[in-house]
């Protein structure tokens, strides 16, 4: 163990937030209790892997040098590890983990956007299937900013919860519950180490992001500037690896709401003062509009989503040296559920959809054409252990 104390100061748009915060970096303290009949227990403090990364570190998903595990890459939490207090219990084929953490992640300055603490947990059942096989059934849960948030953290300009609208005659604030979200995930695994090696993973998760009204504190009896829209997002994923000897073929597919392989909360529920009484967001300052949930042009829930596919061929040269070559494809769909496109004019400059459609409404043709947008990559990845 190598403990170190550091002091972090973050400066963001002229606002210095919590400049006197001491952190323990690159350190972990653990106490382990092993009992003969009541299971094994571990209590740890410091940098801990968050529960949703368990299937990576347990080698269900054993190709992190190729790509992060699905729950990590899809955005179940902002980072794979955090600073906090962690408890793990193991009882034969059953294990459980409970963690209270800062929430920002181990790479970030602590307590900058919120003083709230995250609560996350895992419950796993992992039976052995004879001498060659193993299965895993895992439940994951995370409550973002479960407790400890300050009452003024959603005053405009204090944190990223609500940016400053640069209007001197308003004092906007947002309900503190908008800092909270709930994420629940499920994953099942099957590993078989016979002459033909199999590794199968299926999973998904559902996320709810709370929202709240935005009000002007200088007009406490007026209608909200913007009503809250709770957001919902989801993702499903699967992978399959088939191998013989030192060669493996790995395929993985992910489908979810959002863009570029990261889940976003695009399905929204409008909160209104009275049913049918709402306010338009069109006249809000751009800084405020940018933090509101994504919607379609007609105000209904966005249908933006993505589909990500990857295929890799792996060669295990020896237990300490592996290499893989493969292909990754990502397809985004816009707020109307239509495949995302790019618009290019005659000079090769990128233009907007509005400019493209405007060609058919006016008398001038700017020569703007549309192309389907598809991100493709061919990669060579290697890992060497010393």
KACORSUL-V983813 format. One record per backbone hydrogen bond with DSSP energy under -1.0 kcal/mol. NH is the residue of the N-H (numbers start at 1). CO is the residue of the C=O. E is the energy in kcal/mol with one decimal. If there is no record, write none. Layout:
nh:NH co:CO e:E
nh:NH co:CO e:E
This chain:
nh:6 co:23 e:-1.4
nh:8 co:21 e:-1.3
nh:12 co:15 e:-1.8
nh:15 co:12 e:-2.0
nh:17 co:10 e:-1.2
nh:23 co:6 e:-1.9
nh:25 co:4 e:-1.6
nh:29 co:45 e:-3.1
nh:31 co:43 e:-2.4
nh:33 co:41 e:-3.1
nh:35 co:39 e:-1.3
nh:40 co:90 e:-2.2
nh:41 co:33 e:-3.0
nh:42 co:88 e:-2.6
nh:43 co:31 e:-2.6
nh:44 co:86 e:-3.1
nh:45 co:29 e:-2.6
nh:46 co:84 e:-1.9
nh:47 co:27 e:-2.7
nh:48 co:82 e:-3.0
nh:50 co:80 e:-2.7
nh:53 co:50 e:-2.0
nh:54 co:51 e:-1.8
nh:56 co:53 e:-1.3
nh:57 co:53 e:-1.7
nh:58 co:54 e:-1.6
nh:59 co:56 e:-1.8
nh:60 co:55 e:-1.9
nh:61 co:55 e:-2.0
nh:66 co:63 e:-1.4
nh:67 co:63 e:-2.4
nh:73 co:69 e:-2.8
nh:74 co:70 e:-2.6
nh:76 co:71 e:-2.5
nh:82 co:48 e:-2.3
nh:84 co:46 e:-2.5
nh:85 co:100 e:-2.5
nh:86 co:44 e:-3.0
nh:87 co:98 e:-2.8
nh:88 co:42 e:-2.6
nh:89 co:96 e:-2.6
nh:90 co:40 e:-2.7
nh:91 co:94 e:-3.7
nh:94 co:91 e:-2.5
nh:95 co:124 e:-2.2
nh:96 co:89 e:-2.4
nh:97 co:122 e:-2.4
nh:98 co:87 e:-2.6
nh:99 co:120 e:-2.7
nh:100 co:85 e:-2.5
nh:101 co:118 e:-2.1
nh:102 co:83 e:-2.2
nh:106 co:81 e:-1.8
nh:108 co:105 e:-1.2
nh:117 co:147 e:-3.3
nh:118 co:101 e:-2.5
nh:119 co:143 e:-2.1
nh:120 co:99 e:-2.4
nh:121 co:141 e:-2.6
nh:122 co:97 e:-2.3
nh:123 co:139 e:-2.0
nh:124 co:95 e:-2.9
nh:125 co:137 e:-2.2
nh:126 co:93 e:-2.9
nh:129 co:133 e:-2.5
nh:133 co:129 e:-1.3
nh:134 co:191 e:-2.2
nh:135 co:127 e:-2.4
nh:136 co:189 e:-2.0
nh:137 co:125 e:-2.2
nh:138 co:187 e:-2.8
nh:139 co:123 e:-2.5
nh:140 co:185 e:-2.6
nh:141 co:121 e:-2.0
nh:142 co:183 e:-2.2
nh:143 co:119 e:-3.4
nh:144 co:181 e:-2.4
nh:146 co:117 e:-1.8
nh:147 co:117 e:-1.1
nh:153 co:150 e:-1.3
nh:155 co:152 e:-1.6
nh:156 co:172 e:-2.3
nh:157 co:162 e:-2.8
nh:158 co:155 e:-2.1
nh:170 co:167 e:-1.4
nh:173 co:215 e:-2.2
nh:174 co:154 e:-1.8
nh:175 co:213 e:-1.5
nh:178 co:175 e:-1.9
nh:179 co:176 e:-1.8
nh:180 co:177 e:-2.0
nh:182 co:208 e:-2.5
nh:183 co:142 e:-2.4
nh:184 co:206 e:-2.5
nh:185 co:140 e:-2.4
nh:186 co:204 e:-2.6
nh:187 co:138 e:-2.2
nh:188 co:202 e:-3.0
nh:189 co:136 e:-2.7
nh:190 co:200 e:-2.2
nh:191 co:134 e:-3.0
nh:192 co:198 e:-2.5
nh:193 co:132 e:-3.1
nh:197 co:243 e:-2.8
nh:198 co:192 e:-2.5
nh:199 co:241 e:-1.8
nh:200 co:190 e:-2.9
nh:201 co:239 e:-2.3
nh:202 co:188 e:-2.4
nh:203 co:237 e:-2.2
nh:204 co:186 e:-2.0
nh:205 co:235 e:-1.8
nh:206 co:184 e:-2.7
nh:207 co:233 e:-3.1
nh:208 co:182 e:-2.9
nh:209 co:231 e:-3.1
nh:210 co:180 e:-2.1
nh:214 co:226 e:-2.7
nh:215 co:173 e:-2.6
nh:217 co:171 e:-3.0
nh:219 co:216 e:-1.9
nh:222 co:219 e:-1.6
nh:225 co:214 e:-2.3
nh:226 co:214 e:-1.5
nh:230 co:269 e:-1.0
nh:231 co:209 e:-2.5
nh:232 co:267 e:-2.4
nh:233 co:207 e:-2.4
nh:235 co:205 e:-1.9
nh:236 co:255 e:-2.7
nh:237 co:203 e:-2.6
nh:238 co:253 e:-2.0
nh:239 co:201 e:-2.4
nh:240 co:251 e:-2.4
nh:241 co:199 e:-2.2
nh:242 co:249 e:-2.2
nh:243 co:197 e:-2.4
nh:244 co:247 e:-2.2
nh:247 co:244 e:-1.7
nh:248 co:314 e:-2.2
nh:249 co:242 e:-2.6
nh:250 co:312 e:-3.1
nh:251 co:240 e:-2.4
nh:252 co:310 e:-2.5
nh:253 co:238 e:-2.5
nh:254 co:308 e:-2.5
nh:255 co:236 e:-2.5
nh:256 co:306 e:-1.6
nh:257 co:234 e:-2.2
nh:258 co:304 e:-1.5
nh:259 co:262 e:-1.2
nh:262 co:259 e:-1.7
nh:263 co:74 e:-2.7
nh:264 co:257 e:-1.5
nh:266 co:264 e:-1.2
nh:267 co:232 e:-2.4
nh:269 co:230 e:-1.8
nh:271 co:228 e:-2.5
nh:277 co:274 e:-2.6
nh:284 co:281 e:-1.2
nh:289 co:285 e:-2.4
nh:290 co:286 e:-2.0
nh:291 co:288 e:-1.3
nh:292 co:289 e:-1.1
nh:296 co:300 e:-2.7
nh:299 co:296 e:-1.9
nh:302 co:266 e:-1.3
nh:303 co:335 e:-2.4
nh:305 co:333 e:-1.3
nh:306 co:256 e:-2.4
nh:307 co:331 e:-2.2
nh:308 co:254 e:-2.8
nh:309 co:329 e:-2.7
nh:310 co:252 e:-2.6
nh:311 co:327 e:-2.4
nh:312 co:250 e:-3.1
nh:313 co:325 e:-2.8
nh:314 co:248 e:-3.1
nh:315 co:323 e:-3.2
nh:316 co:246 e:-3.2
nh:317 co:315 e:-1.2
nh:318 co:321 e:-1.8
nh:321 co:318 e:-1.8
nh:322 co:383 e:-2.1
nh:323 co:315 e:-2.0
nh:324 co:381 e:-3.1
nh:325 co:313 e:-2.0
nh:326 co:379 e:-2.5
nh:327 co:311 e:-2.6
nh:328 co:377 e:-2.6
nh:329 co:309 e:-3.0
nh:330 co:375 e:-2.7
nh:331 co:307 e:-2.6
nh:333 co:305 e:-2.9
nh:334 co:338 e:-3.1
nh:337 co:334 e:-2.3
nh:340 co:332 e:-2.9
nh:342 co:371 e:-2.7
nh:344 co:369 e:-2.4
nh:345 co:349 e:-2.4
nh:348 co:345 e:-1.7
nh:351 co:343 e:-3.4
nh:356 co:352 e:-2.0
nh:357 co:353 e:-2.8
nh:358 co:354 e:-1.8
nh:359 co:356 e:-1.0
nh:360 co:357 e:-1.4
nh:362 co:358 e:-1.4
nh:369 co:344 e:-2.7
nh:371 co:342 e:-2.6
nh:373 co:340 e:-2.8
nh:375 co:330 e:-2.4
nh:377 co:328 e:-2.5
nh:379 co:326 e:-2.2
nh:381 co:324 e:-3.1
nh:383 co:322 e:-2.4
nh:385 co:320 e:-2.3
